[in-house]
Each structure stands twice: as structure tokens, then as C-alpha cells.
Amino acid sequence: MILLGAFMPVATVPMIVVLLVATFTVHVSNGFSSIKLLSYDAMGAHFGQPGYETDLLYRQSLSGANGHKVNNGFTLGYEYSFHLGP
């Protein structure tokens, strides 16, 4: 099973290419936002076509499989520190 993980970076390349093509051919014309509320009535909310924000999110998650380390299941290898006070 560990050997299968070695092919993950190679497997993500075609997926990233498909996302880039979809981003530039379909979603750029819809703008950035992933949620477009068109209307709301008794039947519920009606949404429009998503923008390219979702594609960027998916592409980043696939890029994370190409070498970014996941620490504690929440971060992608980056450490943040916040200092309160002087």
C-alpha cells in the first residue's frame, strides 16, 4: 500500500491540467465567487454557475499531494504564530 502512494504526484498532474482548462474555458467568465445566489422563493434558494474560486481550492488541494506535509491534520506544513500584547 505504501508503494501506491509514491504515484500520487504523477496521478495529480492530469487532474490539475483538467482543472486549469475548466478554469480558463468555463469558470473565468462567471467571476471569482463560488456561490452565486440568484433568488430565493418558496421553493428555496436558486444558485447560479460557480466561479473559479472552487477550481483554485481543488487545485491547491491536489498540489498539496505533491509534497506539502500535513501536520496534525489541519495545516499544510506552515507554522503561524500570533503574539498578543507587547
C-alpha positions as CSV (number, residue, x, y, z in Angstrom):
1,M,0.0,0.0,0.0
2,I,2.8,2.4,0.7
3,L,4.2,1.9,-2.8
4,L,0.9,3.1,-4.3
5,G,1.4,6.5,-2.5
6,A,4.6,7.0,-4.5
7,F,2.5,7.5,-7.6
8,M,0.3,10.3,-6.1
9,P,2.3,13.2,-7.6
10,V,2.2,11.7,-11.0
11,A,-1.6,11.0,-10.8
12,T,-2.4,14.6,-9.8
13,V,-0.8,16.2,-12.9
14,P,-3.6,15.2,-15.3
15,M,-6.2,16.3,-12.8
16,I,-4.5,19.7,-12.4
17,V,-4.4,20.1,-16.2
18,V,-8.2,19.4,-16.4
19,L,-8.9,21.9,-13.6
20,L,-6.8,24.6,-15.4
21,V,-8.6,24.0,-18.7
22,A,-12.0,24.2,-16.9
23,T,-11.0,27.3,-15.1
24,F,-10.0,29.3,-18.2
25,T,-12.6,28.0,-20.6
26,V,-15.7,27.9,-18.4
27,H,-15.4,29.4,-14.9
28,V,-13.4,32.7,-15.5
29,S,-16.5,34.2,-17.2
30,N,-18.5,33.5,-14.1
31,G,-16.2,35.6,-11.9
32,F,-14.4,34.6,-8.7
33,S,-17.2,33.7,-6.2
34,S,-18.0,30.0,-5.7
35,I,-21.6,30.8,-4.6
36,K,-23.9,33.0,-6.6
37,L,-27.4,33.3,-5.1
38,L,-29.7,34.2,-7.9
39,S,-33.0,34.2,-6.0
40,Y,-34.8,32.8,-3.0
41,D,-38.5,31.9,-3.0
42,A,-40.9,29.3,-1.5
43,M,-39.1,26.5,-3.3
44,G,-35.8,27.5,-1.7
45,A,-32.5,29.1,-2.9
46,H,-31.6,29.2,-6.6
47,F,-27.9,29.3,-7.3
48,G,-26.0,30.3,-10.5
49,Q,-22.9,28.8,-12.1
50,P,-19.8,28.8,-9.8
51,G,-16.8,30.9,-10.4
52,Y,-13.2,29.9,-10.4
53,E,-12.7,30.1,-6.6
54,T,-13.6,26.4,-6.3
55,D,-11.2,25.4,-9.0
56,L,-8.4,27.2,-7.2
57,L,-9.3,25.3,-4.0
58,Y,-9.3,22.0,-5.7
59,R,-6.0,22.7,-7.5
60,Q,-4.4,23.7,-4.2
61,S,-5.5,20.5,-2.5
62,L,-4.1,18.5,-5.4
63,S,-0.8,20.4,-5.2
64,G,-0.7,19.5,-1.5
65,A,-0.5,15.9,-2.6
66,N,2.7,16.8,-4.4
67,G,4.9,17.3,-1.4
68,H,3.3,19.5,1.2
69,K,3.3,17.9,4.6
70,V,0.1,17.7,6.6
71,N,0.7,18.4,10.3
72,N,-2.0,17.5,12.9
73,G,-4.5,17.2,10.0
74,F,-5.1,20.9,9.8
75,T,-2.2,22.8,8.3
76,L,-0.1,22.3,5.1
77,G,3.3,22.5,6.7
78,Y,3.2,26.2,7.5
79,E,3.6,27.4,11.1
80,Y,1.9,30.5,12.2
81,S,2.5,32.4,15.5
82,F,0.4,35.1,16.9
83,H,1.7,37.4,19.6
84,L,-0.8,39.2,21.8
85,G,0.4,42.1,23.8
86,P,3.7,44.0,23.8
